[in-house]
């Protein structure tokens, strides 16, 4: 039997943090954003304590699952509606790319079933709930919804899927490079040749463990990211730090995870100047390449590709077996690998009539928002030109 305990205070979450961290380490998930340091820091940044709704799942007193949710009540077409969504999800999720329910090894389905059953028992307190399943966690099963009693009339819908480009890593860099597509190998070679012909020297830099060095490296990463986002005449790229709270979040997570070895802002220095940067997140087997940036003056030298190649060599040396190139398959990522991992999102709609009506209004408004967003993306794409060296 699994038992659920809702936690609705930061004090309670801090008490849970040690066991939560041990669960994350035992689960050996490939998702770095399931680490409590990411989740709790994001929650403090974007969710007030009144919105916290984290479900701790225990078996015989041992923590076997954590479903990090928040509860949000707002006005929709003149009515008050309450939704439950993952911490790290929604529009304020530029940096946390993969929210998910964390579960102990071989306990994923029992934990998810228990979480859904608990939500259904409280279906009179919310209108719809969003549940994120990470790669390898399968699909939402209708059998998780009780067949009778409170919440038995709830309905599950598939909301969407995020695709992540993954590159299996060979035991050595030479083996990996040999297996890459010809255009990628040529891009790596061309970047190094241009730098060499012009007499430049370059190196991969990794900050030290002091908070000051981490902050300095992250500040440079943000600056280079903004320069990349403002580059005209190229494939458009969003500025993840347009909302300054994202920059605050990045620095806060960096200070919290300092010394863990799983959060590293890498930079490429040419003649002593840092011209490209990438945030590297590591789990036991996987390296996740997160937000990046580069100086547009060095675009023709393929500095982003050179940095990624050096970071991949570093990951192989550290024993990682898979590289995740972040979500959103595009030409710049698919040329490295055409293998994909998927994270699925589901919506659980409450059984009350008011919940069904509120969700219907929300769904129509969401569809219109997505249509406009895609329209703007198409316009920006036509105004620019494709930049294959961006990785």
N, C-alpha and C positions, 0 to 999 in steps of 0.2 A: 504494500500500500504506500502510495506517495501522498505527502501532505504539503499543502500550499500555505505559505505565510505572506500576506501582502505587507510590503514595507513602504511607508509613505513619508519618511523623514530622512534628511541627510545624515543625521546621527545614526539612525538604524542602518543606512547603507554603509557608513564607515565601519560599523561593527561587523557587517557582512563581508567587507572587502578582503580580509585575509583568506577566508574560506572560498570566496568567489575567485580570487587569484589562483588558489590551489586547484580549483575546478577547471579554470581556463588552461592551466599547465597540464593537467591530467587529460583533458579532452583532446589536446594536440590538434586543434582545428587550424585550418589554413587561413583563417580570417583574423587579421591582427586587430580589427576594430571591435572584436568581441571581448577584448581585454578590458577589465573594469576601469583601468586608468583612462581609457578613451571615453567610456560610457559615463562615468561619474563626472569627469571634467566637462563633457558636453552638457550634462544635466544641470550642473551649476551655472553654466553659461546661458542656457536657453530656457530652462524650466524652473519655475519657482517651486518651493517645497510643497505648496498646495496641489501641484500637478503631478507629483511623484506617485507612481503606482508600479512598483517592482515586485514581481512574484518570485519568491524563493521556494524552490521545490526540494523537499527533503525525503529521504528514505531511512527510517530507523535513526533519525537524528543527524544523518550525513547529508550535506548539500550535494544534490545530483543535477540541479538545473536552476537557471536564472532566466526569467523572462522580463527584460528591462523595458517597462512601459511608462508612458505618461498619460494623464487624463486631461482632456481639454474640453471646456464648455464654452460655446460661443453662440451668437445669434445667426440663424440662417432663415431667411425669408420671414423674419418676424417671430421665429420660434427658437427657444433655447435647445440646443442639441449637444450631446456629449459624445466624444469619440475617444477611443483608446488607441495610441499609436506607439511605435518603438522609440525609445530614446536614441537619438541620432538620425531619425527619419524626418521626412518632410522637406520643405524648402531650405531649411537651415542645416543641410547635410552635404555641403560641398566636400568636406574633408572625410567624414565617416561614410564610406562608400558601401558598406555592407553591414547594416544592423542585422542581428539575428538572435534567436533564443539559444542560449548556451546549454548544452547537456553533456553529462558524463558519457564516456565510451559505452556503446551498446544500450544507452538509455534514451536515445533521441525520441523514438516514437512514444514510449511511456510518458516522458516529460511533456511532449507536445499534447498528448491526449489529456493529461492532467491539467495543463494550462487551459486548454479549450473548455474542458468540463467546468473548471472554476469560473471562467468568464461567463459561461452559459448560466450557471447558478445565480450570477449577479446581473442577468440580462435586463433587469428592470432599472439598472443604474447607468446604462449607456445605450447608445443607438447603433454604433458600429465600432468594430475593433479591427485593427490592422496587425497581421502576424507575418513576420519576415522569416523565411527559411533560407539558411546559408547553403552554399554548395555542398552537395552530399547529404542534405537533410530531406531529400525526396519531395513529396507532394502532400498537400493538405488532404486528409482522408475524411470523408463524410461521416464515417463511423465514430469519429472523435466527438461529434455532437450527440448529446444524450437523446435517446429515443422517447423518453417521457420525462415529465417534470419540468422544472424551470429551465427555460432556454431551449427546449426541445424543438421549438419552431424556428430557431435561428437558421440562417442560410449562409453558406460559404461561397465566395466568388473569387476567381483568380483576378488579381488586380494588374499584375505586370511581371516582367522578367528583366533582370539585369544580366547582360552577358559580359564576361571577363575573358580577355585574351590571355592564355597561359602558354608558357614555353617550357617544356621539359628540359632540364639541364643535364648535360653529359658529365661524366666524371672529371673531364679536363676541358679547359677553354679551347684547346686545339681541336678536340673532338666536336665540341658544340659548333665552333666556327665552320668546320668542314661541312656540317650538316645544314647550315643556313642557306637560304635562297641566294642566288648569285647577285641579285641587286643589293641585298643587305651586305654581303661581303665586299662588294664594290664600294658601297657607301662608307663602310668602315675604312677601307684602304684609301679612298679618295680624301677623306677628312685628315688622316694621318699624313698623307703625302703633301697636301697643301700646307699644313703646319710646318712640316719638315723643310719643304722647299723654300719657305720664307724665313727660315732660321728660327722658328719659335720653339720654345721648350714648354712642355705641358706635364701636368701631374694630377692624380686623383687625391683630393684632400678630405680627410675625415676629422671632425672636430674632437678636441679632448673631452674629458668627462666633466669639466667644471661647468656650472650653470652659465657663466659668462661666455664661454666658448660656444655652448649650444645656442644661446640667445643670439650671438653674433652670426652664426651660420644660418639660423632660421631667418634673421632679418635680411641677410643677403639672398636667401632663397625667395622670400616674398618679393623683394625688389626685382629680381630677375624674372619671376613669374609675371609681374605686372608689365615689365618691358615686353615680354613675349606676347601678352594679351593685347598690348597697344600697337603691335606691329601691323602696319597697313599693307594692303595688296597681297595678302596671304590667306590661307585657310583660316577663318575666324576661330578664335579660341577664347573662352570666357575667362574673366578675372575672378578666380575663386575668392579673392580677398577684397572684392568690392565692398562687402560688408566687413567693417573693421573688426567685428566680433570674431570672425573666422581667424584673423591674425592673432588675436588674444588667445583663442582656443588653441591654436598651434603652439604658441609659446608655453601655455600652461601645461599641455600634454608633454611637451619636450622636457620641462622641468620635473614633472611628475615621474616620467619614465627614464630620466637621466640615470645612466649606469646600468640599465637593464640589458643593453646590447640589442634591443629589438626596435630602436627608434634612432635613425641616423640620417641627418642631412648631409649628403655628399656634394662636393663641388668639384668642378674642373677648373684648374688654374692654368692660364697660359701666360708665360713670362711673369708669373707672380700675381696676375690679376684673375680673380674668380669670374668666369664668363658664362658658366652654366651650373645649374644646381638641380638636385633631385632628392626628394625625401624617400628613404628606404626603410621599410617596415619588415621585420622578420618574425617568423614563427619557427618551430623546430625544423620543418621541412621546406617551407616556402618563403621566398622573398617577394614582397609586394612593392611595386614601384608606384609611388603616390605622386603628389603634386610636383611640378617641375617648372623650370624657366631658363631662359638664356638671354644673353646680350645680343640684340639684332645685328650689331656690327660684326659679329662672328658667325653669322648664319651660314655664309658660303663655305666656312671651314667645317661644317657638319659637327659642331661642338656637342650638340645634344646626342647625336649618334655615338660620338667618341665617349662621352660620359656614360651612356648606357652600356657600351661594350666593356668599359673598365669596371663598372658596377657589377656586371654579370660575372666577370672574372673573379671579383672579390667574393661574390655569393657562392661560386663553385668552390673556392678555396675554404669557405666557411662551412661547407658541407650541405648547402641547400640543394634540393633536387628539382624544384619547380620555381619558375619565375612568373608572377602574375603582373601583367602590364596594365592593370587597372581596367575599369569598365568602359564600355563604349567601343565596340570594334570599328576601326577605321583603317584606311590604307596604311597609315604610319605604323600601326600595331600589327595588322594582319600580315604585313610583309615579313615580320619576324616569326610568326606562328599563326596557323589557322585553327588551332585547337581552342575550344571555348569551355569555360565553366559557367554555370548558371545559378543565380540566386532568385528565388521566387517570392512574390508578395501576394498575400491573400487577405480578403476582407470578410469578416464575420458580421453579418447584419442581424440585429436583434429581432425578436419575434413580435414586438409590439407594433401596432398599426402606425403610431407616430414615428417609430424608428424606421419603418419601411418607407414612409412618405418623406422623411427627412433625408434618408439616404438617396432616394430617387432624385431629389433636388440637387444634392451634393454631386451625384454622379454626372448629371447633365452639365452642371457648372464646371466640373473638372474636365469633361470632354471638350468644352469650348475653350478652356484655358490651354489645353494641350494642342488644340488646333491652331490657336493663335501663336503659341510658342514655336511650333514646327514651321509655321508660315514665316516668322521672323528669322528662323534659322536658315530657311531656304533663301531668303532675300540676302542675308549676310554672306551666304556661301556663293551666290551669284556675283556679288560685288567683289569677292576676293578671288584668289587663284590657289590651287592646291599646292601645298608645301610638303613634299614627300619626306624631307629630312626631319620633320618634327616627330619626336617619339615620346 
